[in-house]
Amino acid sequence: MELKLFNSLSNKLEVFKPLEEGKVSMYVCGPTVYSYAHIGNLRPVVTFDILRRLLEALGYEVTYISNITDIDDKIINAALEENVSETVISQRYEENFFDCCEKIHARRPTHVPHATLTIPRMIEFIQKLLDKGYAYQADGDVYFRVNMIKDYGKLSHFQVENLKSGARIEENVKKENALDFALWKKTETGIKFPAPFGEGRPGWHTECVVMIQEYYPNGRIDIHGGGFDLKFPHHENEIAQAEACFSHSIATYWLHNGFINVDDVKMSKSLGNVLLAKDLLANYGGNTLRMAMISSHYRSPLNISEEVLISAATEVNNILNPLKQVDIQLQLNKIKVDNTLNDENIKTNFLSALCDDLNTANGLSVLFQTIKELNQILRRQDYNRALVLRNNILEMLDILGLEYKAPILSASDIELFKQWKAYRKAKDFTKADELRTELIKRGLM
């Protein structure tokens, strides 16, 4: 089946073709771990987790790399405020991040490189750029010469002259050019590392390029992903360094997910409307939060509100309750479960929806249509067809990352169902209602 992805580099939808047949290499920028993860940190986690699952469903062997930036000015400042080491800060918030990832049902990446563990390779990389003339030293810092990259701005699709005004450019009199960015920073406080150009720490934009090189020596991969806010300057500067060092743009396909709004207002610390992931997960659960995220296309802005989350919780229940009833009836009627049975048309329609630039909204439409048929089948008590639909639904849920745990009936559960049916048949609705209440308490209705 043909997979199409919107490539930010070409600014158009393209048919996916991996560098190596049957294998996919994917790198997604991870968090800078200086505080608790917010809901925005989880959107790329969910987006690219689904892409990974889809690629695997299509038969690809996927290597998924996502880094941890465990050294940064914000980490240093947090450590100074608490009078602890940077490691204490970074480990605390890394644990929180991965705990949130687990609760939203994201699989752990194949590799999780850390910036602090890749310092020697970064120093080598920066030295190579210095030797080639793409970088220069200035008072202990090392900067990249942007004007040596002829097509700088090709990812963000900005003209260089327009980038100098209005973009996130760090003003620094030591730079030859306002767009030049730091490869190495001389630091007076906090953790620092020895290097030929002086003690300090690497610049953020260099970390990801080198961490990719840890697993792919030529620095080239199939897919590079991250939030839309990383397109410029972070990803643009990654490409510039790769062009200088390797003569390529790192990835064939660059994918970016949209922003998150809170009650239709862009989430930002300055507005004080940042939602912590751990709080939302505690209040609503992983399935609900994930459903809210995948109900919109990954490239579109996502609005999070109480109304949106309540609606997502209802949709999750509308999916899981019929599934639960199927599994209960299969056990009550002693029907052997064959997980290989499925409706190929449903499977094709679902995969086709996701293969259209990861259109999860259309994929959910196929899922809900299947749920609708399942409810009709359950009323007709056609449990053989119900089993087929059940298998299709479970496959769709697995790719979407929505969790379902099938009920396992005990002997007393089965006996309770038999008594309930007997009372209903005898039209003793009072006793039938009492047993129904008990079945509800057990989570079986």
C-alpha positions in Angstrom: 0.0 0.0 0.0 1.3 3.4 -1.0 2.1 5.8 1.9 2.1 9.5 1.3 3.6 12.0 3.7 3.6 15.8 3.7 7.3 16.8 3.4 8.0 20.2 5.0 11.2 20.3 2.9 9.4 20.2 -0.5 6.2 21.7 1.0 4.1 19.0 -0.7 2.7 15.5 -0.3 5.1 12.9 -1.4 5.1 9.1 -1.8 7.3 7.5 0.8 10.3 5.6 -0.4 12.8 4.5 2.2 16.6 4.7 1.6 16.8 0.9 2.3 14.1 -1.4 1.1 11.9 -2.7 3.9 13.6 -0.6 6.6 12.8 2.9 8.0 15.1 5.2 10.0 13.3 7.9 12.0 14.5 10.6 14.4 12.2 12.7 16.5 13.4 15.6 18.6 12.8 14.8 22.3 12.4 17.2 25.2 14.8 19.4 27.1 14.3 18.0 30.6 14.3 21.0 32.9 10.6 20.9 34.1 7.6 18.7 34.0 6.4 17.7 30.6 3.5 19.7 29.3 0.8 18.6 26.9 2.7 20.1 23.9 5.6 17.7 24.6 3.2 14.8 24.1 1.8 15.7 20.7 4.9 14.7 18.7 5.2 11.6 20.9 1.7 10.5 19.9 2.0 11.6 16.3 5.2 9.8 15.6 4.3 6.8 17.7 1.3 6.3 15.4 3.5 6.7 12.3 5.9 4.1 13.7 3.0 1.7 14.3 1.6 2.3 10.8 5.0 1.7 9.2 5.3 -1.6 11.1 1.8 -2.6 10.1 2.8 -2.0 6.5 5.7 -4.4 7.0 8.7 -2.1 7.6 11.4 -2.7 10.2 11.5 0.7 12.0 14.4 2.2 13.9 13.0 5.0 16.0 15.4 7.4 17.6 14.4 10.2 20.0 16.8 12.1 22.1 17.0 13.7 25.5 18.5 17.1 25.8 20.0 16.8 29.3 22.2 19.9 29.2 20.9 23.4 28.5 20.9 26.9 30.1 17.4 26.2 31.6 18.7 23.0 33.2 21.7 24.8 34.6 19.5 27.6 36.0 17.1 25.1 37.6 20.0 23.3 39.2 21.4 26.5 40.6 18.0 27.5 42.0 17.7 24.2 43.8 21.4 23.9 44.7 21.6 20.5 43.1 23.5 19.0 40.1 22.2 19.3 36.6 22.0 15.5 36.6 19.4 15.6 39.4 17.3 18.0 37.5 17.5 16.2 34.1 16.9 12.7 35.5 13.9 13.8 37.5 12.2 15.4 34.6 13.3 12.7 32.1 11.6 10.1 34.4 8.4 12.2 34.4 8.5 12.5 30.6 8.8 8.8 30.0 6.2 8.1 32.7 3.8 10.3 30.7 4.7 8.6 27.5 3.9 5.2 29.0 0.6 6.4 30.3 -0.4 7.7 26.9 0.6 4.3 25.5 3.6 5.4 23.4 6.2 2.7 22.8 9.7 3.5 23.9 12.0 4.5 21.1 14.5 2.0 19.7 17.3 4.3 20.9 17.3 7.3 23.4 20.6 9.1 23.0 21.5 11.8 25.6 23.3 14.9 24.8 25.8 14.6 27.7 26.8 11.1 26.6 27.6 12.3 23.1 30.0 15.2 23.9 33.2 13.7 22.4 31.4 13.1 19.1 30.1 16.7 19.1 33.5 18.1 19.7 34.9 16.1 16.8 32.0 17.3 14.6 32.5 21.0 15.5 36.3 20.6 14.9 35.5 19.2 11.4 33.3 22.3 10.7 36.1 24.6 11.9 38.6 22.8 9.7 36.3 23.1 6.6 35.8 26.8 7.3 32.1 26.5 8.1 32.7 27.6 11.7 34.8 30.2 13.5 35.9 30.9 17.1 35.1 34.1 18.9 36.1 34.6 22.6 35.7 30.9 23.5 32.5 30.4 21.6 32.2 28.6 18.2 29.7 29.8 15.6 28.5 28.4 12.3 28.8 30.6 9.2 25.3 30.6 7.8 26.2 32.6 4.7 28.3 29.6 3.4 25.0 27.6 2.9 23.5 28.8 -0.3 20.0 27.5 0.2 19.7 28.3 4.0 16.1 28.7 4.8 14.9 26.0 2.4 13.0 24.1 5.2 11.2 27.0 6.7 10.8 28.6 3.2 12.0 32.0 4.4 14.3 34.3 2.5 17.5 34.9 4.4 17.0 38.7 4.4 13.6 38.2 6.0 14.9 35.9 8.6 17.1 38.6 10.1 14.1 40.6 11.2 11.3 39.0 13.3 12.8 35.6 13.7 14.2 34.1 16.8 17.7 35.3 16.3 20.1 35.7 19.2 21.8 39.1 19.1 25.5 38.8 19.8 28.2 41.3 18.8 30.7 38.4 18.6 29.0 37.0 15.5 30.0 37.7 12.0 26.4 37.5 10.9 23.2 37.9 12.9 22.0 34.5 11.6 25.1 32.6 12.7 24.4 30.2 15.5 26.4 28.7 18.4 28.0 25.3 18.0 29.9 25.6 21.3 29.3 28.0 24.2 31.9 29.1 26.7 30.2 28.8 30.1 31.1 30.4 33.4 28.5 28.6 35.5 27.1 25.1 35.7 28.4 22.0 34.0 31.1 22.4 31.4 33.2 20.1 29.3 36.8 20.4 28.1 37.4 21.0 24.4 40.2 22.2 22.1 38.3 25.5 21.7 37.8 26.0 25.5 35.7 24.7 28.3 32.0 24.9 27.7 29.0 23.0 26.3 27.6 22.3 22.9 24.9 24.4 21.2 21.4 22.9 20.9 21.3 22.8 17.1 24.4 20.6 17.0 23.2 17.9 19.4 20.6 16.3 17.1 22.8 16.1 14.0 25.5 14.3 16.0 23.1 12.0 17.8 21.8 10.8 14.5 25.3 10.2 13.4 25.8 7.9 16.4 23.5 5.4 14.7 23.9 6.4 11.1 27.6 7.4 10.4 26.7 9.2 7.2 24.2 11.3 9.1 21.3 10.4 6.7 17.9 9.0 7.7 14.5 8.6 6.1 12.3 10.7 8.4 13.0 13.6 10.8 10.1 14.8 12.9 9.2 17.3 15.6 6.9 20.1 16.5 6.2 22.9 14.1 8.0 25.3 16.4 11.3 23.4 15.7 11.2 24.1 12.0 13.1 27.3 12.4 15.7 27.7 13.7 16.4 24.3 15.1 15.7 22.0 12.1 16.9 24.6 9.7 20.2 24.8 11.5 20.5 21.0 11.7 20.2 20.9 7.9 22.8 23.6 7.5 25.4 21.6 9.5 24.6 18.4 7.6 25.0 20.2 4.3 28.4 21.5 5.4 29.6 18.1 6.8 27.8 15.5 4.7 26.5 17.4 1.7 22.9 16.3 2.3 19.8 17.5 4.3 19.8 14.7 6.9 16.4 13.3 6.1 14.5 12.7 2.9 11.2 13.6 4.7 10.7 16.3 7.3 7.5 16.1 9.2 6.1 18.7 11.7 3.0 18.5 13.9 0.9 21.6 14.7 0.6 23.7 17.9 -1.7 23.0 20.8 -4.2 25.7 21.9 -5.9 25.7 25.3 -9.6 26.9 25.1 -8.8 28.3 21.6 -5.8 30.3 22.8 -2.2 29.3 22.0 -0.6 27.6 24.9 2.4 29.5 26.3 4.1 30.2 29.6 3.7 33.9 29.2 -0.1 33.5 29.2 0.0 31.1 32.1 -2.1 28.5 30.3 0.4 25.6 30.1 -1.2 22.3 30.9 1.0 19.7 32.5 0.8 16.2 31.0 0.9 14.5 34.3 -2.2 16.4 35.5 -4.3 15.7 32.4 -3.3 12.1 32.4 -4.2 11.7 36.1 -7.6 13.4 35.5 -8.6 11.9 32.2 -6.4 8.9 31.5 -4.2 8.0 28.5 -7.0 6.8 26.2 -8.9 10.0 26.5 -5.9 12.3 26.0 -4.7 10.3 23.1 -8.2 10.3 21.5 -8.3 14.1 21.8 -5.0 14.3 20.0 -5.8 12.0 17.1 -9.2 13.4 16.4 -7.5 16.3 14.5 -4.9 16.0 11.7 -1.4 16.1 13.1 -0.4 19.1 11.1 -3.4 21.2 12.2 -3.6 23.2 15.5 -5.1 21.1 18.3 -7.5 22.7 20.7 -7.6 21.2 24.2 -10.5 22.1 26.5 -12.7 20.4 29.1 -15.4 20.0 26.5 -13.0 18.4 24.0 -11.7 16.0 26.7 -15.2 15.0 27.8 -16.2 14.3 24.2 -13.0 12.2 23.7 -13.8 10.2 26.8 -17.3 9.5 25.5 -15.9 8.4 22.1 -13.4 6.0 23.9 -16.3 4.4 25.8 -18.3 4.1 22.6 -15.5 2.0 21.2 -14.5 -0.1 24.2 -18.0 -1.0 25.6 -19.1 -2.9 22.4 -15.7 -4.7 22.4 -16.2 -5.7 26.0 -19.7 -7.1 25.2 -18.3 -9.1 22.3 -15.6 -10.7 24.5 -18.2 -11.4 27.2 -20.6 -13.1 24.8 -17.8 -15.1 23.2 -16.9 -16.5 26.6 -20.6 -17.1 27.6 -21.3 -18.9 24.3 -18.0 -20.8 24.4 -16.9 -19.6 21.0 -13.3 -20.2 20.2 -11.4 -16.9 19.5 -9.5 -17.0 16.2 -7.4 -13.8 16.0 -6.5 -14.4 12.4 -10.1 -13.7 11.1 -10.7 -10.2 9.8 -12.5 -8.3 7.1 -9.9 -7.3 4.5 -12.1 -4.4 3.2 -12.2 -2.8 6.6 -8.4 -3.2 7.1 -7.7 -1.7 3.7 -10.0 1.2 4.2 -8.4 2.0 7.6 -4.8 1.7 6.4 -5.6 3.8 3.3 -6.9 6.6 5.5 -3.7 6.6 7.6 -1.5 6.2 4.5 -2.9 9.6 3.4 -0.5 11.7 5.4 -1.4 10.0 8.7 -5.0 11.1 8.5 -6.1 9.8 11.9 -9.5 11.6 11.7 -10.4 9.6 8.6 -9.0 6.5 10.2 -11.3 7.1 13.2 -14.3 7.3 10.8 -13.5 3.8 9.6 -13.2 2.7 13.2 -16.6 4.2 14.3 -18.3 2.8 11.2 -17.1 -0.7 12.2 -18.3 -0.1 15.8 -21.7 0.9 14.4 -21.9 -2.4 12.5 -20.6 -4.3 15.6 -23.5 -2.9 17.7 -26.0 -4.0 15.1 -24.4 -7.5 14.9 -24.5 -7.8 18.7 -28.3 -7.1 18.7 -28.7 -9.9 16.1 -26.4 -12.1 18.2 -24.3 -13.0 15.2 -21.2 -13.7 17.2 -19.2 -15.2 14.4 -19.4 -11.9 12.5 -18.8 -10.1 15.8 -15.6 -12.0 16.2 -14.3 -10.8 12.8 -15.2 -7.2 13.5 -13.6 -7.5 16.9 -10.3 -8.5 15.4 -10.4 -5.6 12.9 -11.2 -3.1 15.7 -8.4 -4.5 17.9 -5.9 -4.1 15.0 -7.1 -0.5 14.5 -6.8 0.3 18.2 -3.3 -1.1 18.2 -2.1 1.2 15.4 -3.8 4.2 17.0 -2.4 3.3 20.4 -5.7 3.1 22.2 -5.5 0.5 25.0 -8.1 -2.2 25.5 -8.1 -4.9 28.1 -10.5 -7.8 27.5 -12.5 -9.0 30.4 -11.9 -12.5 31.7 -15.0 -14.0 33.2 -14.8 -16.0 36.4 -17.1 -18.9 37.2 -19.2 -16.7 39.4 -19.5 -14.1 36.6 -20.8 -16.7 34.2 -23.2 -18.0 36.8 -24.5 -14.5 37.4 -25.1 -14.0 33.7 -27.0 -17.2 33.6 -29.2 -16.2 36.5 -29.8 -12.8 35.0 -30.9 -14.3 31.7 -33.2 -16.7 33.5 -34.9 -14.0 35.5 -35.4 -11.9 32.4 -36.9 -14.9 30.6 -39.2 -15.5 33.5 -40.1 -11.7 33.4 -39.0 -11.3 37.0 -37.5 -7.9 36.2 -37.0 -6.9 39.9 -34.5 -9.7 40.5 -33.1 -9.3 36.9 -32.4 -5.6 37.7 -30.7 -6.6 41.0 -28.3 -8.9 39.1 -27.8 -6.3 36.4 -26.7 -3.8 39.0 -24.2 -6.4 40.3 -22.9 -7.1 36.8 -22.4 -3.3 36.3 -20.4 -3.1 39.5 -18.2 -5.9 38.2 -17.7 -3.8 35.0 -19.4 -6.4 32.8 -22.2 -4.3 31.5 
